[in-house]
Amino acid sequence: MDMQKTAREIGLFETALNLVSVCDSSDVQAKVGVSMPLPDANIMMNIKSIAEWLVSFSKKKYLFMTPEIALAEAMGKLADHNTEIIFMVPCDMDLEAKNRLKNNLPNQLKVSVLEEPFFPGDFFPSNGMIVVSGYMAGDRAMVLADTYRLVEHYNGFLGKRAFVPYCELTSAYRYDGWLEVGQKRINISWRTEE
């Protein structure tokens, strides 16, 4: 199974939730551990904490560079029902994957899918923020190649661009297929409390 493809289709946090129950398996560690960091056992608490953190910005629109279903569900329990979440998907994502995503959107608040290169309407620094997901490798924000391309494409947005890691590594290890997002592209990051 291609875990990076799965993460691209359902988000890193949903993928991490699915993996956390089987991470003790040496087979899973061998297969998954070569393409992405394995999630921490406390991923569910981190999702709740990240959702609270994002909602605390009181934005009306959140543009996610990956379809983070688990985060959207958690935010739906906390946010105002007028809050909108937009999942940006790459233009080369296959039609079947896009349809699966559209059929499985959280329903606690307004969630939509937008294909690159389009920009959401009425999305301004005063009412919106961009959310980028990946993992932290030391102080380096690492994202999948598609996410990197999306971050570069939407780098003209002058509002908050938040990085939310599903996993934090103490070393600066870079997995194959992941790229570092420069600090100029991200202006705020969530970190676990020490």
C-alpha positions in Angstrom: 0.0 0.0 0.0 1.3 3.4 -0.9 0.9 5.4 2.3 1.8 8.7 0.7 -1.0 8.2 -1.9 -3.4 7.4 0.9 -2.4 10.5 2.8 -2.8 12.6 -0.3 -6.4 11.3 -0.6 -7.6 11.4 3.0 -5.1 13.6 4.8 -2.1 12.9 7.0 -4.1 13.0 10.2 -6.8 10.5 9.1 -4.0 8.2 7.8 -2.2 8.6 11.1 -5.4 7.6 13.0 -5.7 4.5 10.8 -2.1 3.6 11.4 -1.8 4.2 15.1 -3.6 1.0 16.1 -1.3 -1.2 13.9 2.0 0.6 14.5 3.3 -2.0 16.8 3.4 -4.5 14.0 7.0 -5.0 12.7 5.5 -5.5 9.2 3.8 -2.1 9.3 6.9 -0.4 10.7 9.0 -1.9 7.9 6.5 -0.9 5.1 5.2 2.4 6.3 8.3 3.6 8.2 10.3 3.9 5.0 7.9 6.4 3.4 6.7 8.5 6.3 7.1 8.9 10.0 4.9 6.6 12.1 2.4 8.5 14.2 2.6 8.9 17.9 0.1 7.1 20.1 -1.3 10.4 21.3 -2.4 11.5 17.8 -6.1 11.7 18.8 -5.2 14.2 21.6 -3.0 16.2 19.1 -5.9 16.4 16.6 -8.2 17.8 19.3 -5.5 20.3 20.4 -4.7 21.4 16.8 -8.4 21.8 16.1 -8.8 24.0 19.2 -5.8 26.0 18.2 -7.0 26.6 14.6 -10.5 27.5 15.8 -9.0 30.0 18.3 -8.0 32.2 15.3 -11.8 32.8 14.7 -11.5 32.7 10.9 -14.5 32.0 8.7 -12.6 30.1 6.1 -9.8 27.6 6.4 -8.0 26.5 3.2 -6.3 23.2 3.8 -3.6 22.2 1.4 -4.4 18.5 2.0 -7.8 17.0 2.7 -7.5 16.7 6.4 -10.7 14.9 7.2 -9.9 14.1 10.8 -9.0 17.8 11.6 -12.2 19.0 9.8 -14.3 16.6 11.9 -12.7 17.8 15.1 -13.1 21.5 14.1 -16.7 20.8 13.3 -17.4 20.0 17.0 -15.8 23.3 18.1 -16.3 25.9 15.4 -19.2 28.2 14.5 -21.5 26.5 12.0 -20.8 29.4 9.6 -17.2 28.3 9.4 -16.1 26.9 6.1 -13.3 24.4 5.4 -12.0 24.1 1.9 -9.8 21.2 0.9 -7.5 22.1 -1.9 -6.7 19.1 -4.1 -4.0 18.8 -6.8 -5.2 19.1 -10.4 -3.7 15.7 -11.2 -5.6 13.7 -8.5 -7.5 11.0 -10.2 -11.3 11.4 -10.6 -12.1 8.4 -8.5 -10.1 9.7 -5.6 -11.8 13.1 -5.9 -15.2 11.5 -5.9 -14.4 9.4 -2.9 -13.3 12.5 -1.0 -16.4 14.4 -2.0 -18.6 11.6 -0.8 -16.9 11.4 2.6 -16.7 15.0 3.6 -17.5 15.8 7.2 -21.0 17.3 7.7 -20.7 19.2 11.0 -19.9 22.4 9.1 -19.5 23.5 5.5 -16.7 21.5 3.8 -15.9 21.8 0.1 -13.3 20.6 -2.3 -11.5 23.0 -4.7 -9.1 21.9 -7.4 -5.9 23.9 -8.0 -5.2 26.4 -9.6 -8.4 28.1 -8.5 -8.6 30.4 -5.5 -11.6 30.4 -3.2 -14.0 33.3 -3.4 -14.2 35.9 -0.6 -11.0 34.5 0.9 -9.0 37.3 2.6 -6.4 37.7 5.4 -9.2 39.1 7.6 -11.5 36.1 7.3 -9.3 33.2 6.2 -6.1 31.2 6.8 -4.2 28.6 4.9 -3.4 25.3 6.8 -0.5 23.2 5.7 0.0 19.6 7.1 3.2 17.6 7.3 5.7 16.5 9.9 8.4 18.4 11.8 11.9 17.2 11.3 13.8 19.1 14.0 12.9 22.7 13.1 12.1 21.8 9.5 8.5 21.7 8.2 8.3 18.7 5.8 5.4 18.2 3.3 4.5 15.9 0.5 5.6 17.1 -3.0 2.0 17.9 -4.0 1.5 20.0 -0.9 4.8 21.8 -1.6 3.6 22.7 -5.1 0.3 24.0 -3.6 2.1 26.1 -1.0 4.2 27.6 -3.7 1.2 28.3 -5.9 -0.8 30.1 -3.1 2.2 31.9 -1.5 0.8 35.3 -2.5 -1.8 35.0 0.3 -0.9 37.7 2.9 -2.8 36.2 5.8 -1.9 33.5 8.3 -0.3 30.4 6.8 -0.2 27.8 9.6 1.8 24.6 9.7 0.3 21.7 11.6 2.5 18.6 12.0 0.9 15.1 12.5 4.3 14.0 13.9 7.3 15.8 15.3 10.8 14.2 15.0 13.8 15.4 17.0 16.1 14.7 14.1 16.1 16.5 10.8 15.4 13.3 8.8 13.8 13.7 5.3 11.8 10.8 3.9 11.8 10.2 0.2 9.0 12.1 -1.5 8.9 14.9 1.2 10.2 18.4 0.8 11.0 21.2 3.2 8.7 24.2 3.2 10.8 27.3 3.8 10.0 29.5 6.8 9.0 32.3 4.5 6.0 30.2 3.3 4.8 29.5 6.8 4.2 32.2 9.4 2.9 30.2 12.3 3.3 26.6 13.5 1.6 24.4 16.0 3.9 22.5 18.3 3.1 20.0 21.0 3.4 21.3 24.5 6.6 20.1 26.2 
